[in-house]
Amino acid sequence: MRSPKDFFKPLAVGAPAPITQVPARPSRVIHFFDPSNEKMAAKVPAMVGTVDVLLGNLEDAVKADRKEAARAGLVAIAKATDFGEHTQLWTRVNALDSPWALDDLTTLVTEIGDKLDVIMVPKVQGAEDIHYVDRLLAQLEAKAGLSRPILVHAILETARGMANVEEICGASPRMQGLSLGPADLAADRRMKTTRVGGGHPGYLVRQDPVEGDIRGEVHGPRATYQQDLWHYTIARMVDACAMHGILPYYGPFGDIADVVACEDQFRNAFLLGCVGTWSLHPVQIEIAKRVFSPTAEDVAHARRVVAAMGDGTGAVMLDGKMEDDASLKQCLVIVELAERLARTDPALAELYAVEPATQEG
């Protein structure tokens, strides 16, 4: 166990100093692309500025015989593209026990480390996986002469990873956040669903029998309500992230055609505390941007509460509802998020009536 006094010291001579706080940059949508797919890669420059994060995917969805091409493609894209101030470049490397992970890390950090903001690590089992990546990245950053550390984002895809989620979140000052990987996690848990995220019609609660003879009514019409398979998992992930000051994300929603269920799943995650999600297809980009941005009505109400609470002590009545210091804290979450998003999104600045140029940080 590392001494708390040493937690923020570089793990290699010449490596940049670790950060003490995760940068509060918008990351409502993490859009995945396959760098080995020339048609897909050609669209990347035009997407800069339209999404918060562009992620070059080297893992799942890239066939084994295309792994090296995907890695080389990402290097070429990163070198040729100016990502500007408002779009981050991330990558998802291959699993640490795969034949490709070491080459992914050594190549990307030394070739395009100055362009990479975050490295997403799949199938993280425990803090030991983060410790390995942490030390290796420090050595590679020193070798490449990088001036800032590359952050690490872990995907929760195994039962062991879920059981160790708090330790994973606190394993390194590099930790930027966590994403839920519902498909792999469902398989590892032996859940009986073949869907990539979202609900399941069999996971439900049923209305009690109507009054009268239960034996006669038990088979009569009774309303059912589909439940969220991922409620517990997302809530636990959010708590672990909040505890360690890093950011939680929903992961993939696999039914591209069902945009309504996609929006519902994204909104569930947003309401529970997630800051963003993955986009596997362009149709999901606008859904994610809309869902993970507070509505104008919520922002307006939150500002009214903040104004009414004055110095933040005591309680006030507003529209027939009691508002107190706990209400103020909730509303400040909405206001701060709105102002942060408005600084980089002119449409939201107009919607929230915020002047982007006047905002700090």
MINUMI-366396 format. One line per field, with one value per residue (C-alpha): z negated, x negated, y negated; residue in three letters; chain. Coordinates in pm, 1 decimal. Layout:
REM MINUMI-366396
Z = Z|... $
X = X|... $
Y = Y|... $
residu = ALA|... $
chaine = A|... $
END
This chain:
REM MINUMI-366396
Z = 0.0|104.5|-163.1|-119.9|-115.3|200.0|384.4|605.2|679.9|1032.2|1064.4|1295.5|1311.9|1565.4|1578.8|1543.2|1201.0|1145.0|1134.5|807.3|962.5|1274.0|1531.2|1555.2|1933.2|2099.5|2190.5|2248.6|2546.3|2611.2|2979.7|3083.1|3420.5|3572.5|3690.1|3921.6|4112.1|4375.3|4440.1|4070.5|4013.2|4295.1|4106.1|3791.7|3884.1|3964.8|3626.6|3429.9|3241.9|3278.0|3001.5|2664.0|2704.7|3007.4|2910.7|3135.2|3051.1|3064.8|2871.3|2927.9|3278.4|3425.3|3563.6|3454.8|3798.8|3797.2|3457.0|3588.0|3864.9|3609.0|3393.7|3690.7|3813.0|3481.5|3483.4|3833.5|3748.2|3431.1|3608.5|3895.5|3695.5|3490.3|3219.2|3100.3|2751.8|2731.4|2848.8|2657.3|2809.7|2616.8|2702.8|2576.6|2576.7|2579.7|2258.6|2045.2|2082.6|2462.7|2708.0|2816.8|2500.6|2440.8|2799.4|2783.8|2483.0|2587.4|2941.0|2860.9|2571.6|2751.4|3090.0|3001.0|2623.7|2662.4|2836.4|2609.8|2316.9|2177.0|2221.6|2158.4|2010.3|2056.6|1822.7|1518.6|1237.9|950.1|839.1|953.1|1317.6|1267.1|1079.9|1374.6|1627.7|1398.7|1368.4|1734.8|1848.5|1623.2|1776.5|2129.9|2062.7|1934.0|2239.9|2471.1|2282.3|2220.7|2008.5|1881.4|1764.4|1971.1|1764.6|1724.3|1757.5|1645.2|1779.2|1532.8|1723.1|1467.6|1136.6|971.1|1108.9|973.9|631.5|631.3|772.1|480.4|486.3|864.4|836.1|578.0|731.4|900.5|938.6|1311.8|1271.5|1478.1|1455.5|1499.9|1763.7|1733.4|1978.7|1959.5|2212.4|2072.8|1717.8|1788.9|1926.5|1632.3|1386.6|1582.7|1628.0|1864.2|2116.2|2460.3|2488.6|2483.0|2213.4|2161.8|1988.9|2037.0|2060.8|1822.7|1544.1|1396.3|1105.0|1126.7|972.1|684.1|758.1|739.6|428.6|389.0|425.5|486.9|625.4|890.9|972.5|969.7|1341.0|1437.7|1597.7|1383.6|1486.9|1510.2|1488.8|1648.4|1418.6|1481.9|1481.8|1429.2|1152.5|871.8|1078.9|1200.8|854.2|697.3|969.3|920.4|544.1|589.7|840.4|623.6|324.8|516.9|718.2|1060.2|1323.7|1392.0|1739.9|1884.4|2158.7|2483.2|2586.7|2857.7|3016.8|3258.0|3413.5|3082.8|3021.2|2768.2|2537.0|2589.4|2466.3|2167.7|2066.8|2105.9|1898.6|1619.4|1599.9|1611.7|1328.8|1117.6|1153.8|1472.8|1669.0|2012.8|2221.2|2526.2|2880.4|3113.7|3408.1|3515.5|3438.3|3067.9|3056.4|3041.8|2799.4|2559.5|2592.9|2522.8|2234.3|2052.1|2066.2|1811.4|1954.2|1962.9|1721.7|1469.1|1494.6|1449.1|1142.5|993.6|1034.8|863.5|565.2|549.3|557.1|298.3|56.6|23.7|-207.1|-190.9|-547.1|-671.5|-451.0|-212.0|-48.6|331.8|540.3|238.4|177.3|-101.0|11.6|-230.4|-225.5|-84.7|197.3|261.5|300.5|551.0|749.1|753.3|925.6|1208.0|1230.7|1232.1|1499.5|1716.3|1691.8|1765.6|2077.7|2191.9|2200.2|2497.0|2653.8|2800.0|2841.9|2473.5|2381.7|2562.3|2414.4|2061.5|2126.5|2035.3|2201.9|2284.1|2301.8|1950.4|1778.4|1583.7|1616.9 $
X = 0.0|-136.0|-173.2|79.4|-216.9|-346.8|-16.6|-68.1|-436.3|-536.5|-596.3|-895.5|-1183.6|-1099.3|-727.4|-480.3|-328.1|6.5|316.6|499.7|843.0|1013.4|1055.3|1421.2|1445.3|1776.5|1794.1|2163.7|2097.9|1798.1|1825.5|1650.6|1485.2|1278.2|943.9|894.9|1212.0|1105.8|1459.6|1520.0|1178.2|1232.3|1526.7|1326.7|1197.1|1549.8|1675.0|1430.1|1627.5|1956.8|1889.7|1721.5|1504.0|1384.8|1256.8|1041.2|1145.9|879.5|1063.9|1407.0|1553.1|1199.8|1117.0|793.1|635.9|712.8|564.8|234.0|408.9|640.0|345.4|156.6|474.2|527.4|170.0|217.7|552.0|417.6|114.0|320.3|611.7|643.3|894.4|922.7|1025.9|1368.3|1316.5|1102.5|923.1|953.9|871.1|980.6|685.8|712.1|755.2|442.6|420.7|440.3|146.9|199.3|230.2|-140.6|-202.0|109.3|-23.4|-387.3|-302.4|-26.1|-199.2|-529.3|-376.0|-70.3|-80.3|-65.3|273.9|431.3|639.9|762.1|688.5|985.9|886.1|1135.2|1221.5|1049.6|1058.7|903.8|663.7|368.0|464.6|465.3|132.8|-25.3|103.1|14.9|-352.6|-388.0|-231.5|-465.4|-768.9|-640.2|-549.9|-900.9|-1048.6|-829.0|-896.3|-529.7|-439.4|-100.2|16.9|256.4|560.1|709.5|1072.3|1174.6|1464.4|1664.3|1721.7|1669.9|1821.0|1479.7|1433.3|1773.6|1690.7|1364.5|1511.3|1412.5|1052.5|1036.6|1160.9|896.7|607.1|433.7|455.1|474.9|826.2|1062.7|1376.4|1560.3|1798.1|2048.6|1989.0|2327.9|2279.7|1957.2|2076.0|2404.2|2213.4|1973.4|2263.0|2452.2|2743.2|3007.0|3014.8|2859.3|2916.6|2637.8|2772.5|3131.2|3413.6|3570.9|3944.4|3908.0|3757.9|4075.2|4309.8|4679.7|4980.4|5139.9|5464.6|5772.0|5984.9|6213.4|6151.0|5776.1|5807.2|6046.7|5858.9|5496.6|5508.5|5709.6|5571.7|5297.0|5069.9|4695.3|4408.4|4071.6|3776.3|3420.6|3168.4|2883.6|3017.0|2811.0|2494.0|2507.7|2590.8|2299.0|2065.0|2181.8|2124.6|1772.3|1686.4|1830.3|1636.0|1307.4|1381.3|1390.7|1665.0|1922.7|2055.1|2314.8|2163.5|2306.3|2668.5|2668.3|3012.6|2928.5|3277.0|3461.7|3382.7|3666.4|3531.7|3182.0|3296.0|3470.3|3155.8|2938.9|3181.4|3192.1|2812.9|2813.7|3066.4|2863.4|2550.4|2368.9|2208.7|2211.8|2239.0|2101.3|2221.9|2189.5|2366.3|2414.9|2787.5|2700.0|2489.1|2769.9|2964.0|2669.5|2599.1|2962.8|3012.8|2688.6|2757.1|3009.2|3329.8|3386.5|3677.0|3459.3|3189.6|3438.8|3591.6|3248.3|3148.2|3468.4|3390.3|3030.1|3149.3|3422.2|3185.1|2957.5|2671.8|2775.5|2901.6|3253.6|3548.3|3787.1|4121.1|4116.2|4419.3|4566.6|4256.6|4003.2|3647.8|3354.0|2978.0|3012.2|3230.9|2967.8|2694.5|2908.2|2979.4|2614.8|2533.2|2771.7|2655.1|2285.0|2335.4|2536.3|2274.4|1990.9|2165.6|2259.1|1893.2|1829.6|2175.9|2321.0|2665.2|2679.0|2543.6|2840.7|3084.2|2961.4|2912.8|2544.3|2273.2|1993.3|1722.0|1791.5|1756.8|1446.2|1253.7 $
Y = 0.0|-338.4|-605.3|-888.7|-1127.1|-958.3|-918.1|-1223.6|-1164.8|-1052.3|-677.6|-722.7|-965.8|-1234.5|-1153.5|-1442.9|-1505.7|-1333.6|-1549.6|-1610.4|-1666.8|-1529.6|-1809.0|-1912.3|-1889.0|-1798.3|-1430.3|-1369.8|-1148.3|-921.8|-836.4|-514.7|-467.7|-187.9|-331.2|-32.3|-118.6|-372.7|-492.3|-549.3|-705.2|-952.3|-1100.8|-1179.1|-1528.5|-1647.8|-1524.1|-1736.1|-1998.0|-1808.7|-1554.1|-1585.6|-1275.5|-1078.9|-734.4|-520.0|-165.2|106.1|377.8|537.0|495.2|498.9|844.7|1008.8|973.7|597.9|511.5|378.8|187.4|25.7|-79.3|-222.6|-390.1|-564.9|-692.7|-832.4|-994.0|-1153.9|-1298.6|-1438.8|-1582.1|-1898.9|-1812.6|-2170.8|-2276.1|-2114.8|-1754.6|-1508.6|-1210.1|-884.9|-527.4|-187.5|49.2|425.0|623.0|641.0|1020.5|1002.7|1029.3|666.1|455.2|395.5|286.4|67.7|-121.7|-148.0|-259.4|-506.3|-682.5|-725.0|-815.3|-1025.5|-1065.6|-1441.4|-1404.8|-1141.3|-1260.8|-928.6|-558.2|-330.1|5.4|292.0|577.8|428.2|684.7|494.0|224.8|436.7|380.1|3.4|17.5|198.7|-54.7|-345.6|-252.9|-163.0|-489.4|-687.5|-516.4|-570.8|-934.5|-997.4|-829.5|-1037.3|-1360.1|-1430.3|-1731.1|-1609.1|-1267.4|-1057.9|-964.2|-617.0|-511.9|-162.3|45.2|255.2|578.3|853.5|954.8|927.2|578.7|483.2|628.7|428.9|108.1|-116.8|3.2|-45.4|-403.7|-489.8|-296.9|-590.5|-968.8|-892.8|-755.2|-968.5|-757.6|-430.2|-298.5|-17.7|267.4|440.3|721.0|867.6|808.8|987.2|1286.9|1295.5|1280.1|1547.3|1309.1|1450.3|1167.0|1139.2|763.6|504.6|275.5|172.5|354.7|694.9|769.2|1062.3|850.5|702.5|661.5|744.5|578.0|768.8|956.8|735.1|744.5|1044.7|1412.8|1429.5|1782.4|1656.0|1335.7|1450.5|1535.7|1227.2|910.8|755.4|469.5|535.5|287.5|356.8|292.9|172.4|457.6|211.1|-12.5|142.7|165.4|-193.5|-326.6|-141.8|-261.8|-622.0|-600.6|-464.0|-735.8|-1012.6|-883.8|-914.8|-1228.6|-1062.5|-1043.2|-767.6|-681.5|-451.9|-233.4|-91.7|-53.1|209.6|175.0|-106.9|-108.5|-148.5|-513.6|-545.4|-272.4|-411.3|-752.6|-593.5|-403.6|-711.6|-919.8|-661.2|-679.4|-1061.3|-1087.5|-843.3|-1056.6|-953.3|-1237.0|-1074.3|-760.5|-581.5|-632.1|-334.3|-498.4|-862.0|-837.1|-806.6|-1123.5|-1376.4|-1156.6|-1151.8|-1523.4|-1607.3|-1364.8|-1446.3|-1820.2|-1953.7|-2098.2|-2473.1|-2425.0|-2240.8|-2505.6|-2788.3|-2622.0|-2551.0|-2914.8|-3029.3|-2807.5|-2930.4|-3292.9|-3233.4|-3058.7|-3361.0|-3266.2|-2898.5|-2867.3|-2814.0|-2722.6|-2897.8|-2816.7|-2826.0|-2728.4|-2554.6|-2342.2|-2367.4|-2434.4|-2412.8|-2365.6|-2012.0|-2148.6|-2414.4|-2151.5|-1960.1|-2276.0|-2380.7|-2049.3|-2146.2|-2508.3|-2420.7|-2154.7|-2394.0|-2666.5|-2423.7|-2291.4|-2641.0|-2742.7|-2512.7|-2476.0|-2798.1|-2639.9|-2553.7|-2895.7|-3046.3|-2794.5|-2861.2|-3235.7|-3215.3|-3423.6|-3170.8|-3435.2|-3560.4|-3224.2|-3130.0|-2798.3 $
residu = MET|ARG|SER|PRO|LYS|ASP|PHE|PHE|LYS|PRO|LEU|ALA|VAL|GLY|ALA|PRO|ALA|PRO|ILE|THR|GLN|VAL|PRO|ALA|ARG|PRO|SER|ARG|VAL|ILE|HIS|PHE|PHE|ASP|PRO|SER|ASN|GLU|LYS|MET|ALA|ALA|LYS|VAL|PRO|ALA|MET|VAL|GLY|THR|VAL|ASP|VAL|LEU|LEU|GLY|ASN|LEU|GLU|ASP|ALA|VAL|LYS|ALA|ASP|ARG|LYS|GLU|ALA|ALA|ARG|ALA|GLY|LEU|VAL|ALA|ILE|ALA|LYS|ALA|THR|ASP|PHE|GLY|GLU|HIS|THR|GLN|LEU|TRP|THR|ARG|VAL|ASN|ALA|LEU|ASP|SER|PRO|TRP|ALA|LEU|ASP|ASP|LEU|THR|THR|LEU|VAL|THR|GLU|ILE|GLY|ASP|LYS|LEU|ASP|VAL|ILE|MET|VAL|PRO|LYS|VAL|GLN|GLY|ALA|GLU|ASP|ILE|HIS|TYR|VAL|ASP|ARG|LEU|LEU|ALA|GLN|LEU|GLU|ALA|LYS|ALA|GLY|LEU|SER|ARG|PRO|ILE|LEU|VAL|HIS|ALA|ILE|LEU|GLU|THR|ALA|ARG|GLY|MET|ALA|ASN|VAL|GLU|GLU|ILE|CYS|GLY|ALA|SER|PRO|ARG|MET|GLN|GLY|LEU|SER|LEU|GLY|PRO|ALA|ASP|LEU|ALA|ALA|ASP|ARG|ARG|MET|LYS|THR|THR|ARG|VAL|GLY|GLY|GLY|HIS|PRO|GLY|TYR|LEU|VAL|ARG|GLN|ASP|PRO|VAL|GLU|GLY|ASP|ILE|ARG|GLY|GLU|VAL|HIS|GLY|PRO|ARG|ALA|THR|TYR|GLN|GLN|ASP|LEU|TRP|HIS|TYR|THR|ILE|ALA|ARG|MET|VAL|ASP|ALA|CYS|ALA|MET|HIS|GLY|ILE|LEU|PRO|TYR|TYR|GLY|PRO|PHE|GLY|ASP|ILE|ALA|ASP|VAL|VAL|ALA|CYS|GLU|ASP|GLN|PHE|ARG|ASN|ALA|PHE|LEU|LEU|GLY|CYS|VAL|GLY|THR|TRP|SER|LEU|HIS|PRO|VAL|GLN|ILE|GLU|ILE|ALA|LYS|ARG|VAL|PHE|SER|PRO|THR|ALA|GLU|ASP|VAL|ALA|HIS|ALA|ARG|ARG|VAL|VAL|ALA|ALA|MET|GLY|ASP|GLY|THR|GLY|ALA|VAL|MET|LEU|ASP|GLY|LYS|MET|GLU|ASP|ASP|ALA|SER|LEU|LYS|GLN|CYS|LEU|VAL|ILE|VAL|GLU|LEU|ALA|GLU|ARG|LEU|ALA|ARG|THR|ASP|PRO|ALA|LEU|ALA|GLU|LEU|TYR|ALA|VAL|GLU|PRO|ALA|THR|GLN|GLU|GLY $
chaine = A|A|A|A|A|A|A|A|A|A|A|A|A|A|A|A|A|A|A|A|A|A|A|A|A|A|A|A|A|A|A|A|A|A|A|A|A|A|A|A|A|A|A|A|A|A|A|A|A|A|A|A|A|A|A|A|A|A|A|A|A|A|A|A|A|A|A|A|A|A|A|A|A|A|A|A|A|A|A|A|A|A|A|A|A|A|A|A|A|A|A|A|A|A|A|A|A|A|A|A|A|A|A|A|A|A|A|A|A|A|A|A|A|A|A|A|A|A|A|A|A|A|A|A|A|A|A|A|A|A|A|A|A|A|A|A|A|A|A|A|A|A|A|A|A|A|A|A|A|A|A|A|A|A|A|A|A|A|A|A|A|A|A|A|A|A|A|A|A|A|A|A|A|A|A|A|A|A|A|A|A|A|A|A|A|A|A|A|A|A|A|A|A|A|A|A|A|A|A|A|A|A|A|A|A|A|A|A|A|A|A|A|A|A|A|A|A|A|A|A|A|A|A|A|A|A|A|A|A|A|A|A|A|A|A|A|A|A|A|A|A|A|A|A|A|A|A|A|A|A|A|A|A|A|A|A|A|A|A|A|A|A|A|A|A|A|A|A|A|A|A|A|A|A|A|A|A|A|A|A|A|A|A|A|A|A|A|A|A|A|A|A|A|A|A|A|A|A|A|A|A|A|A|A|A|A|A|A|A|A|A|A|A|A|A|A|A|A|A|A|A|A|A|A|A|A|A|A|A|A|A|A|A|A|A|A|A|A|A|A|A|A|A|A|A|A|A|A|A|A|A|A|A|A|A|A|A|A|A|A|A $
END
